[in-house]
Amino acid sequence: MKGGENMEEGKLFYNKNDVCEILGVADSKAYKIIKQLNDELASNGYITVRGRVPAEYFEKRLAIKKRKAASERTVNIRKEAI
């Protein structure tokens, strides 16, 4: 599993590009969000990496529900069709 891949896709951390894409914000806003979340983690004793934020923490703090994997949706659709 690569360090930059999302949990569903294998990613553990989001970078500026990920945050921009997910939230539809400018680069500067994405960096501010990453810094704020990393400051929160650091104040709780966690080690942080500048410019990256744990995907799980990002999704939790921004109340983003994880989407079902495509394979799960396909299975559910097939079950409903039966």
N, C-alpha and C positions, 0 to 999 in steps of 0.2 A: 504494500500500500504506500503510495507516494504521499509526502507531507502536505501537498497542496490540493489534494482531492477531497471532495465532500463525502460525508458519511455514506449517503446512498450510492455515490459514485466512487467512494473510497476517500473523499476529501476530509482532511482533519482541520485545515486552516483556510480561512478566506483572506485574500489580499485585496488591495485597492480595486483592482479590476472586477473581482467578484462582487464586492460591496456596491460598486457603481452599477453593475448589471442588475443585481437583485433589487436595489432600492431606487434605481433610476436617478441617482444624484451625481453631482460633479465630483471630479477628483478630490478637490479640497475638502468637500463635505465628507467624502468617504474616509479620508485620512483622519479627520476630526472624530468621526464615529469610532474608528479603529483605536485611536489614542484614548478616547474616553473609556471604551470597554477594557483596554489593556490596563489603564490606570485603576479601574475598579478591581480587576484581577490582582494586580500588584499590591493593592492596599489590603487584600485578603491573603497575601503571602504566596501567591502563585508567581512562577517565573513566566515572563512574557517575551515575545519576539516582536521587535519593532516592525511595523508595517503589515503584521499578520495578526489575526484574531481567531481563536478556536471556533470552528464552524458551529459546534453544539452550543457554545455560550452565546454567540451572535444570534442564532435562531431563537434561543430561549429569551434573551433580553429584548428582542424585537418582536416577540410573540409570533414567530413564523412557524406555522405547522409544516412538518415535513410532508412532502407529497409522496403518495404511494409509488413504489417502483412500477414501471410499465408492466412487468411480469405479474405483479399482484393485481393490477387493474384488469389485465387480460383474463386471469383466473376468475375474478369476480364477475366479469361480463359473461364468461362461459357458464358459470354456475347459474346466473340469473336467466340465461337463455334456455336452460334445461328444464 
